[in-house]
Amino acid sequence: MNRDAISELFDYTGWAWERIARVIDQQPPDVYAKAVAGSGWPSIAACLTHFVASYDGWINMDWGQIQAGDMSYPAEWPEPVNDWNQMRAYYLRVRESFRRALNVPDEVLYEKRLYNLESIPEQMSRADILANLVIHERGHHGDLNTLFHQLGIRSYFIDFRFFRTLPNEFLLDEG
């Protein structure tokens, strides 16, 4: 994936995060870390922690060999970040690391390296890793919607099309 496409998808995930955060902000404080049955994730906090920590690990730890910043996990690993304000701050720090990781010369961004993760050798570039991270986050947006539904929270639209056509709107699913 090229730099412009990665950047656009990264901007999209930030746009979606703003809407997700708005929904969380409108809930009683205990909802963020509350156990949720039937969703596949134990809580909203656990789902968010999973994908935000993935960015942090790949970009700031040695997994991705990028080291764009310091890992700043605000909880006791592997416990979820159960404080919503800590998660918001963590997400912003990780997004800054992502921007630094993307803002490199093309030869650094697209250079293929060999990774031996999970005992399977893989050839990936920094661009491949960054693209995977934004796609990974996007995949978990559906999990968050399920968690909200299980908690009786009204759904919202964060489709890419609305990011492109109605970026200033906050659309709730009335159906």
mmCIF file of the C-alpha atoms, coordinates in Angstrom:
data_MODEL
# 
_entry.id   MODEL 
# 
loop_
_atom_site.group_PDB 
_atom_site.id 
_atom_site.type_symbol 
_atom_site.label_atom_id 
_atom_site.label_alt_id 
_atom_site.label_comp_id 
_atom_site.label_asym_id 
_atom_site.label_entity_id 
_atom_site.label_seq_id 
_atom_site.pdbx_PDB_ins_code 
_atom_site.Cartn_x 
_atom_site.Cartn_y 
_atom_site.Cartn_z 
_atom_site.occupancy 
_atom_site.B_iso_or_equiv 
_atom_site.pdbx_formal_charge 
_atom_site.auth_seq_id 
_atom_site.auth_comp_id 
_atom_site.auth_asym_id 
_atom_site.auth_atom_id 
_atom_site.pdbx_PDB_model_num 
ATOM 1   C CA . MET A 1 1   ? 0.000   0.000   0.000  1.00 0.00 ? 1   MET A CA 1 
ATOM 2   C CA . ASN A 1 2   ? 1.393   3.415   -0.803 1.00 0.00 ? 2   ASN A CA 1 
ATOM 3   C CA . ARG A 1 3   ? 2.021   6.241   1.655  1.00 0.00 ? 3   ARG A CA 1 
ATOM 4   C CA . ASP A 1 4   ? -1.010  8.301   0.604  1.00 0.00 ? 4   ASP A CA 1 
ATOM 5   C CA . ALA A 1 5   ? -3.401  5.370   1.031  1.00 0.00 ? 5   ALA A CA 1 
ATOM 6   C CA . ILE A 1 6   ? -1.954  4.500   4.440  1.00 0.00 ? 6   ILE A CA 1 
ATOM 7   C CA . SER A 1 7   ? -2.221  8.141   5.498  1.00 0.00 ? 7   SER A CA 1 
ATOM 8   C CA . GLU A 1 8   ? -5.832  8.374   4.349  1.00 0.00 ? 8   GLU A CA 1 
ATOM 9   C CA . LEU A 1 9   ? -6.818  5.185   6.187  1.00 0.00 ? 9   LEU A CA 1 
ATOM 10  C CA . PHE A 1 10  ? -4.999  6.433   9.269  1.00 0.00 ? 10  PHE A CA 1 
ATOM 11  C CA . ASP A 1 11  ? -6.957  9.701   9.076  1.00 0.00 ? 11  ASP A CA 1 
ATOM 12  C CA . TYR A 1 12  ? -10.123 7.640   8.702  1.00 0.00 ? 12  TYR A CA 1 
ATOM 13  C CA . THR A 1 13  ? -9.377  5.599   11.844 1.00 0.00 ? 13  THR A CA 1 
ATOM 14  C CA . GLY A 1 14  ? -8.861  8.871   13.735 1.00 0.00 ? 14  GLY A CA 1 
ATOM 15  C CA . TRP A 1 15  ? -12.215 10.140  12.451 1.00 0.00 ? 15  TRP A CA 1 
ATOM 16  C CA . ALA A 1 16  ? -13.862 6.871   13.541 1.00 0.00 ? 16  ALA A CA 1 
ATOM 17  C CA . TRP A 1 17  ? -12.126 7.052   16.956 1.00 0.00 ? 17  TRP A CA 1 
ATOM 18  C CA . GLU A 1 18  ? -13.652 10.483  17.540 1.00 0.00 ? 18  GLU A CA 1 
ATOM 19  C CA . ARG A 1 19  ? -17.115 9.002   17.041 1.00 0.00 ? 19  ARG A CA 1 
ATOM 20  C CA . ILE A 1 20  ? -16.366 5.961   19.196 1.00 0.00 ? 20  ILE A CA 1 
ATOM 21  C CA . ALA A 1 21  ? -15.027 8.253   21.931 1.00 0.00 ? 21  ALA A CA 1 
ATOM 22  C CA . ARG A 1 22  ? -18.142 10.399  21.697 1.00 0.00 ? 22  ARG A CA 1 
ATOM 23  C CA . VAL A 1 23  ? -20.323 7.361   22.357 1.00 0.00 ? 23  VAL A CA 1 
ATOM 24  C CA . ILE A 1 24  ? -18.163 6.287   25.314 1.00 0.00 ? 24  ILE A CA 1 
ATOM 25  C CA . ASP A 1 25  ? -18.172 9.827   26.717 1.00 0.00 ? 25  ASP A CA 1 
ATOM 26  C CA . GLN A 1 26  ? -21.980 9.787   26.741 1.00 0.00 ? 26  GLN A CA 1 
ATOM 27  C CA . GLN A 1 27  ? -22.113 6.654   28.932 1.00 0.00 ? 27  GLN A CA 1 
ATOM 28  C CA . PRO A 1 28  ? -21.877 6.310   32.698 1.00 0.00 ? 28  PRO A CA 1 
ATOM 29  C CA . PRO A 1 29  ? -18.186 6.045   33.685 1.00 0.00 ? 29  PRO A CA 1 
ATOM 30  C CA . ASP A 1 30  ? -18.371 2.341   34.591 1.00 0.00 ? 30  ASP A CA 1 
ATOM 31  C CA . VAL A 1 31  ? -19.527 1.255   31.110 1.00 0.00 ? 31  VAL A CA 1 
ATOM 32  C CA . TYR A 1 32  ? -16.056 1.545   29.538 1.00 0.00 ? 32  TYR A CA 1 
ATOM 33  C CA . ALA A 1 33  ? -14.536 -1.305  31.599 1.00 0.00 ? 33  ALA A CA 1 
ATOM 34  C CA . LYS A 1 34  ? -17.779 -3.166  32.356 1.00 0.00 ? 34  LYS A CA 1 
ATOM 35  C CA . ALA A 1 35  ? -17.893 -6.886  31.543 1.00 0.00 ? 35  ALA A CA 1 
ATOM 36  C CA . VAL A 1 36  ? -20.020 -7.600  28.474 1.00 0.00 ? 36  VAL A CA 1 
ATOM 37  C CA . ALA A 1 37  ? -21.443 -11.046 27.806 1.00 0.00 ? 37  ALA A CA 1 
ATOM 38  C CA . GLY A 1 38  ? -21.909 -12.346 24.283 1.00 0.00 ? 38  GLY A CA 1 
ATOM 39  C CA . SER A 1 39  ? -19.583 -10.020 22.408 1.00 0.00 ? 39  SER A CA 1 
ATOM 40  C CA . GLY A 1 40  ? -16.369 -11.989 22.022 1.00 0.00 ? 40  GLY A CA 1 
ATOM 41  C CA . TRP A 1 41  ? -14.502 -9.341  24.032 1.00 0.00 ? 41  TRP A CA 1 
ATOM 42  C CA . PRO A 1 42  ? -14.709 -9.055  27.811 1.00 0.00 ? 42  PRO A CA 1 
ATOM 43  C CA . SER A 1 43  ? -15.183 -5.264  27.682 1.00 0.00 ? 43  SER A CA 1 
ATOM 44  C CA . ILE A 1 44  ? -14.880 -2.146  25.562 1.00 0.00 ? 44  ILE A CA 1 
ATOM 45  C CA . ALA A 1 45  ? -11.610 -1.485  27.400 1.00 0.00 ? 45  ALA A CA 1 
ATOM 46  C CA . ALA A 1 46  ? -10.206 -4.884  26.385 1.00 0.00 ? 46  ALA A CA 1 
ATOM 47  C CA . CYS A 1 47  ? -11.082 -4.400  22.709 1.00 0.00 ? 47  CYS A CA 1 
ATOM 48  C CA . LEU A 1 48  ? -9.588  -0.901  22.543 1.00 0.00 ? 48  LEU A CA 1 
ATOM 49  C CA . THR A 1 49  ? -6.510  -2.003  24.483 1.00 0.00 ? 49  THR A CA 1 
ATOM 50  C CA . HIS A 1 50  ? -5.918  -4.820  22.020 1.00 0.00 ? 50  HIS A CA 1 
ATOM 51  C CA . PHE A 1 51  ? -5.653  -2.693  18.917 1.00 0.00 ? 51  PHE A CA 1 
ATOM 52  C CA . VAL A 1 52  ? -4.010  0.357   20.498 1.00 0.00 ? 52  VAL A CA 1 
ATOM 53  C CA . ALA A 1 53  ? -1.349  -1.834  22.126 1.00 0.00 ? 53  ALA A CA 1 
ATOM 54  C CA . SER A 1 54  ? -0.803  -3.512  18.749 1.00 0.00 ? 54  SER A CA 1 
ATOM 55  C CA . TYR A 1 55  ? 0.184   -0.153  17.294 1.00 0.00 ? 55  TYR A CA 1 
ATOM 56  C CA . ASP A 1 56  ? 2.439   0.501   20.282 1.00 0.00 ? 56  ASP A CA 1 
ATOM 57  C CA . GLY A 1 57  ? 4.115   -2.893  20.072 1.00 0.00 ? 57  GLY A CA 1 
ATOM 58  C CA . TRP A 1 58  ? 4.741   -2.860  16.330 1.00 0.00 ? 58  TRP A CA 1 
ATOM 59  C CA . ILE A 1 59  ? 5.810   0.772   16.151 1.00 0.00 ? 59  ILE A CA 1 
ATOM 60  C CA . ASN A 1 60  ? 7.615   1.321   19.457 1.00 0.00 ? 60  ASN A CA 1 
ATOM 61  C CA . MET A 1 61  ? 8.854   -2.105  20.561 1.00 0.00 ? 61  MET A CA 1 
ATOM 62  C CA . ASP A 1 62  ? 11.211  -4.319  18.630 1.00 0.00 ? 62  ASP A CA 1 
ATOM 63  C CA . TRP A 1 63  ? 8.464   -6.369  16.904 1.00 0.00 ? 63  TRP A CA 1 
ATOM 64  C CA . GLY A 1 64  ? 8.353   -4.129  13.845 1.00 0.00 ? 64  GLY A CA 1 
ATOM 65  C CA . GLN A 1 65  ? 11.963  -2.950  14.099 1.00 0.00 ? 65  GLN A CA 1 
ATOM 66  C CA . ILE A 1 66  ? 10.639  0.618   13.709 1.00 0.00 ? 66  ILE A CA 1 
ATOM 67  C CA . GLN A 1 67  ? 11.185  2.095   17.187 1.00 0.00 ? 67  GLN A CA 1 
ATOM 68  C CA . ALA A 1 68  ? 9.477   5.434   16.441 1.00 0.00 ? 68  ALA A CA 1 
ATOM 69  C CA . GLY A 1 69  ? 9.048   6.176   20.149 1.00 0.00 ? 69  GLY A CA 1 
ATOM 70  C CA . ASP A 1 70  ? 8.944   4.630   23.582 1.00 0.00 ? 70  ASP A CA 1 
ATOM 71  C CA . MET A 1 71  ? 6.328   2.043   24.449 1.00 0.00 ? 71  MET A CA 1 
ATOM 72  C CA . SER A 1 72  ? 3.971   3.790   26.840 1.00 0.00 ? 72  SER A CA 1 
ATOM 73  C CA . TYR A 1 73  ? 1.499   1.115   27.927 1.00 0.00 ? 73  TYR A CA 1 
ATOM 74  C CA . PRO A 1 74  ? -0.354  2.706   30.875 1.00 0.00 ? 74  PRO A CA 1 
ATOM 75  C CA . ALA A 1 75  ? -1.499  -0.466  32.640 1.00 0.00 ? 75  ALA A CA 1 
ATOM 76  C CA . GLU A 1 76  ? 0.023   -3.634  34.032 1.00 0.00 ? 76  GLU A CA 1 
ATOM 77  C CA . TRP A 1 77  ? 0.623   -5.852  30.977 1.00 0.00 ? 77  TRP A CA 1 
ATOM 78  C CA . PRO A 1 78  ? -1.441  -7.739  29.833 1.00 0.00 ? 78  PRO A CA 1 
ATOM 79  C CA . GLU A 1 79  ? -4.334  -6.182  31.760 1.00 0.00 ? 79  GLU A CA 1 
ATOM 80  C CA . PRO A 1 80  ? -6.592  -3.882  29.708 1.00 0.00 ? 80  PRO A CA 1 
ATOM 81  C CA . VAL A 1 81  ? -6.313  -0.144  30.112 1.00 0.00 ? 81  VAL A CA 1 
ATOM 82  C CA . ASN A 1 82  ? -9.462  0.133   32.242 1.00 0.00 ? 82  ASN A CA 1 
ATOM 83  C CA . ASP A 1 83  ? -9.338  3.886   32.767 1.00 0.00 ? 83  ASP A CA 1 
ATOM 84  C CA . TRP A 1 84  ? -10.953 5.730   29.862 1.00 0.00 ? 84  TRP A CA 1 
ATOM 85  C CA . ASN A 1 85  ? -8.895  8.921   30.322 1.00 0.00 ? 85  ASN A CA 1 
ATOM 86  C CA . GLN A 1 86  ? -5.679  6.899   30.319 1.00 0.00 ? 86  GLN A CA 1 
ATOM 87  C CA . MET A 1 87  ? -6.801  5.123   27.140 1.00 0.00 ? 87  MET A CA 1 
ATOM 88  C CA . ARG A 1 88  ? -7.550  8.400   25.379 1.00 0.00 ? 88  ARG A CA 1 
ATOM 89  C CA . ALA A 1 89  ? -4.093  9.753   26.223 1.00 0.00 ? 89  ALA A CA 1 
ATOM 90  C CA . TYR A 1 90  ? -2.451  6.447   25.255 1.00 0.00 ? 90  TYR A CA 1 
ATOM 91  C CA . TYR A 1 91  ? -4.218  6.427   21.898 1.00 0.00 ? 91  TYR A CA 1 
ATOM 92  C CA . LEU A 1 92  ? -2.975  9.955   21.151 1.00 0.00 ? 92  LEU A CA 1 
ATOM 93  C CA . ARG A 1 93  ? 0.625   9.011   22.048 1.00 0.00 ? 93  ARG A CA 1 
ATOM 94  C CA . VAL A 1 94  ? 0.475   5.953   19.827 1.00 0.00 ? 94  VAL A CA 1 
ATOM 95  C CA . ARG A 1 95  ? -0.949  8.005   16.938 1.00 0.00 ? 95  ARG A CA 1 
ATOM 96  C CA . GLU A 1 96  ? 2.019   10.374  17.212 1.00 0.00 ? 96  GLU A CA 1 
ATOM 97  C CA . SER A 1 97  ? 4.367   7.387   16.993 1.00 0.00 ? 97  SER A CA 1 
ATOM 98  C CA . PHE A 1 98  ? 2.493   6.210   13.895 1.00 0.00 ? 98  PHE A CA 1 
ATOM 99  C CA . ARG A 1 99  ? 2.960   9.608   12.237 1.00 0.00 ? 99  ARG A CA 1 
ATOM 100 C CA . ARG A 1 100 ? 6.701   9.515   12.976 1.00 0.00 ? 100 ARG A CA 1 
ATOM 101 C CA . ALA A 1 101 ? 6.903   5.971   11.591 1.00 0.00 ? 101 ALA A CA 1 
ATOM 102 C CA . LEU A 1 102 ? 5.166   7.045   8.369  1.00 0.00 ? 102 LEU A CA 1 
ATOM 103 C CA . ASN A 1 103 ? 7.117   10.282  7.951  1.00 0.00 ? 103 ASN A CA 1 
ATOM 104 C CA . VAL A 1 104 ? 10.306  8.692   6.621  1.00 0.00 ? 104 VAL A CA 1 
ATOM 105 C CA . PRO A 1 105 ? 11.952  8.614   3.187  1.00 0.00 ? 105 PRO A CA 1 
ATOM 106 C CA . ASP A 1 106 ? 10.489  6.188   0.651  1.00 0.00 ? 106 ASP A CA 1 
ATOM 107 C CA . GLU A 1 107 ? 13.525  3.903   0.793  1.00 0.00 ? 107 GLU A CA 1 
ATOM 108 C CA . VAL A 1 108 ? 12.895  3.393   4.525  1.00 0.00 ? 108 VAL A CA 1 
ATOM 109 C CA . LEU A 1 109 ? 9.116   3.079   4.188  1.00 0.00 ? 109 LEU A CA 1 
ATOM 110 C CA . TYR A 1 110 ? 9.179   0.486   1.415  1.00 0.00 ? 110 TYR A CA 1 
ATOM 111 C CA . GLU A 1 111 ? 12.327  -1.492  2.260  1.00 0.00 ? 111 GLU A CA 1 
ATOM 112 C CA . LYS A 1 112 ? 11.457  -5.173  2.780  1.00 0.00 ? 112 LYS A CA 1 
ATOM 113 C CA . ARG A 1 113 ? 12.834  -6.877  5.873  1.00 0.00 ? 113 ARG A CA 1 
ATOM 114 C CA . LEU A 1 114 ? 12.713  -10.421 7.085  1.00 0.00 ? 114 LEU A CA 1 
ATOM 115 C CA . TYR A 1 115 ? 10.689  -10.985 10.261 1.00 0.00 ? 115 TYR A CA 1 
ATOM 116 C CA . ASN A 1 116 ? 10.579  -14.258 12.186 1.00 0.00 ? 116 ASN A CA 1 
ATOM 117 C CA . LEU A 1 117 ? 7.373   -13.821 14.129 1.00 0.00 ? 117 LEU A CA 1 
ATOM 118 C CA . GLU A 1 118 ? 5.333   -16.813 15.235 1.00 0.00 ? 118 GLU A CA 1 
ATOM 119 C CA . SER A 1 119 ? 8.172   -19.003 13.854 1.00 0.00 ? 119 SER A CA 1 
ATOM 120 C CA . ILE A 1 120 ? 7.142   -18.151 10.290 1.00 0.00 ? 120 ILE A CA 1 
ATOM 121 C CA . PRO A 1 121 ? 9.539   -16.012 8.230  1.00 0.00 ? 121 PRO A CA 1 
ATOM 122 C CA . GLU A 1 122 ? 7.808   -13.064 6.581  1.00 0.00 ? 122 GLU A CA 1 
ATOM 123 C CA . GLN A 1 123 ? 9.037   -10.329 4.243  1.00 0.00 ? 123 GLN A CA 1 
ATOM 124 C CA . MET A 1 124 ? 7.423   -6.987  5.116  1.00 0.00 ? 124 MET A CA 1 
ATOM 125 C CA . SER A 1 125 ? 8.136   -3.322  4.723  1.00 0.00 ? 125 SER A CA 1 
ATOM 126 C CA . ARG A 1 126 ? 7.352   -0.592  7.223  1.00 0.00 ? 126 ARG A CA 1 
ATOM 127 C CA . ALA A 1 127 ? 4.519   0.375   4.855  1.00 0.00 ? 127 ALA A CA 1 
ATOM 128 C CA . ASP A 1 128 ? 3.138   -3.181  5.089  1.00 0.00 ? 128 ASP A CA 1 
ATOM 129 C CA . ILE A 1 129 ? 3.213   -3.038  8.885  1.00 0.00 ? 129 ILE A CA 1 
ATOM 130 C CA . LEU A 1 130 ? 1.557   0.383   9.068  1.00 0.00 ? 130 LEU A CA 1 
ATOM 131 C CA . ALA A 1 131 ? -1.137  -0.647  6.572  1.00 0.00 ? 131 ALA A CA 1 
ATOM 132 C CA . ASN A 1 132 ? -1.803  -3.798  8.572  1.00 0.00 ? 132 ASN A CA 1 
ATOM 133 C CA . LEU A 1 133 ? -2.187  -1.775  11.776 1.00 0.00 ? 133 LEU A CA 1 
ATOM 134 C CA . VAL A 1 134 ? -4.861  0.557   10.381 1.00 0.00 ? 134 VAL A CA 1 
ATOM 135 C CA . ILE A 1 135 ? -6.705  -2.363  8.778  1.00 0.00 ? 135 ILE A CA 1 
ATOM 136 C CA . HIS A 1 136 ? -6.438  -4.271  12.067 1.00 0.00 ? 136 HIS A CA 1 
ATOM 137 C CA . GLU A 1 137 ? -7.974  -1.345  13.956 1.00 0.00 ? 137 GLU A CA 1 
ATOM 138 C CA . ARG A 1 138 ? -10.732 -1.065  11.371 1.00 0.00 ? 138 ARG A CA 1 
ATOM 139 C CA . GLY A 1 139 ? -11.569 -4.727  11.851 1.00 0.00 ? 139 GLY A CA 1 
ATOM 140 C CA . HIS A 1 140 ? -12.148 -4.149  15.547 1.00 0.00 ? 140 HIS A CA 1 
ATOM 141 C CA . HIS A 1 141 ? -14.576 -1.294  14.913 1.00 0.00 ? 141 HIS A CA 1 
ATOM 142 C CA . GLY A 1 142 ? -17.203 -3.960  14.272 1.00 0.00 ? 142 GLY A CA 1 
ATOM 143 C CA . ASP A 1 143 ? -16.364 -5.597  17.594 1.00 0.00 ? 143 ASP A CA 1 
ATOM 144 C CA . LEU A 1 144 ? -16.917 -2.258  19.331 1.00 0.00 ? 144 LEU A CA 1 
ATOM 145 C CA . ASN A 1 145 ? -20.284 -1.872  17.639 1.00 0.00 ? 145 ASN A CA 1 
ATOM 146 C CA . THR A 1 146 ? -21.234 -5.349  18.919 1.00 0.00 ? 146 THR A CA 1 
ATOM 147 C CA . LEU A 1 147 ? -20.099 -4.413  22.436 1.00 0.00 ? 147 LEU A CA 1 
ATOM 148 C CA . PHE A 1 148 ? -22.191 -1.244  22.320 1.00 0.00 ? 148 PHE A CA 1 
ATOM 149 C CA . HIS A 1 149 ? -25.180 -3.223  21.066 1.00 0.00 ? 149 HIS A CA 1 
ATOM 150 C CA . GLN A 1 150 ? -24.798 -5.785  23.879 1.00 0.00 ? 150 GLN A CA 1 
ATOM 151 C CA . LEU A 1 151 ? -24.793 -2.903  26.357 1.00 0.00 ? 151 LEU A CA 1 
ATOM 152 C CA . GLY A 1 152 ? -27.949 -1.435  24.808 1.00 0.00 ? 152 GLY A CA 1 
ATOM 153 C CA . ILE A 1 153 ? -26.098 1.561   23.380 1.00 0.00 ? 153 ILE A CA 1 
ATOM 154 C CA . ARG A 1 154 ? -27.421 2.959   20.142 1.00 0.00 ? 154 ARG A CA 1 
ATOM 155 C CA . SER A 1 155 ? -25.304 2.238   17.084 1.00 0.00 ? 155 SER A CA 1 
ATOM 156 C CA . TYR A 1 156 ? -23.542 4.851   14.994 1.00 0.00 ? 156 TYR A CA 1 
ATOM 157 C CA . PHE A 1 157 ? -22.183 4.916   11.471 1.00 0.00 ? 157 PHE A CA 1 
ATOM 158 C CA . ILE A 1 158 ? -18.453 5.062   10.898 1.00 0.00 ? 158 ILE A CA 1 
ATOM 159 C CA . ASP A 1 159 ? -18.417 3.822   7.324  1.00 0.00 ? 159 ASP A CA 1 
ATOM 160 C CA . PHE A 1 160 ? -15.561 5.091   5.177  1.00 0.00 ? 160 PHE A CA 1 
ATOM 161 C CA . ARG A 1 161 ? -18.092 6.616   2.796  1.00 0.00 ? 161 ARG A CA 1 
ATOM 162 C CA . PHE A 1 162 ? -19.273 8.995   5.538  1.00 0.00 ? 162 PHE A CA 1 
ATOM 163 C CA . PHE A 1 163 ? -15.658 9.916   6.298  1.00 0.00 ? 163 PHE A CA 1 
ATOM 164 C CA . ARG A 1 164 ? -15.390 10.929  2.643  1.00 0.00 ? 164 ARG A CA 1 
ATOM 165 C CA . THR A 1 165 ? -18.837 12.463  2.090  1.00 0.00 ? 165 THR A CA 1 
ATOM 166 C CA . LEU A 1 166 ? -20.068 13.725  5.493  1.00 0.00 ? 166 LEU A CA 1 
ATOM 167 C CA . PRO A 1 167 ? -16.925 14.114  7.627  1.00 0.00 ? 167 PRO A CA 1 
ATOM 168 C CA . ASN A 1 168 ? -18.464 16.645  10.005 1.00 0.00 ? 168 ASN A CA 1 
ATOM 169 C CA . GLU A 1 169 ? -21.610 14.622  10.747 1.00 0.00 ? 169 GLU A CA 1 
ATOM 170 C CA . PHE A 1 170 ? -22.226 12.234  13.624 1.00 0.00 ? 170 PHE A CA 1 
ATOM 171 C CA . LEU A 1 171 ? -24.769 9.785   12.272 1.00 0.00 ? 171 LEU A CA 1 
ATOM 172 C CA . LEU A 1 172 ? -26.721 7.420   14.465 1.00 0.00 ? 172 LEU A CA 1 
ATOM 173 C CA . ASP A 1 173 ? -28.275 4.272   13.090 1.00 0.00 ? 173 ASP A CA 1 
ATOM 174 C CA . GLU A 1 174 ? -31.990 4.815   13.554 1.00 0.00 ? 174 GLU A CA 1 
ATOM 175 C CA . GLY A 1 175 ? -32.874 1.264   12.422 1.00 0.00 ? 175 GLY A CA 1 
# 
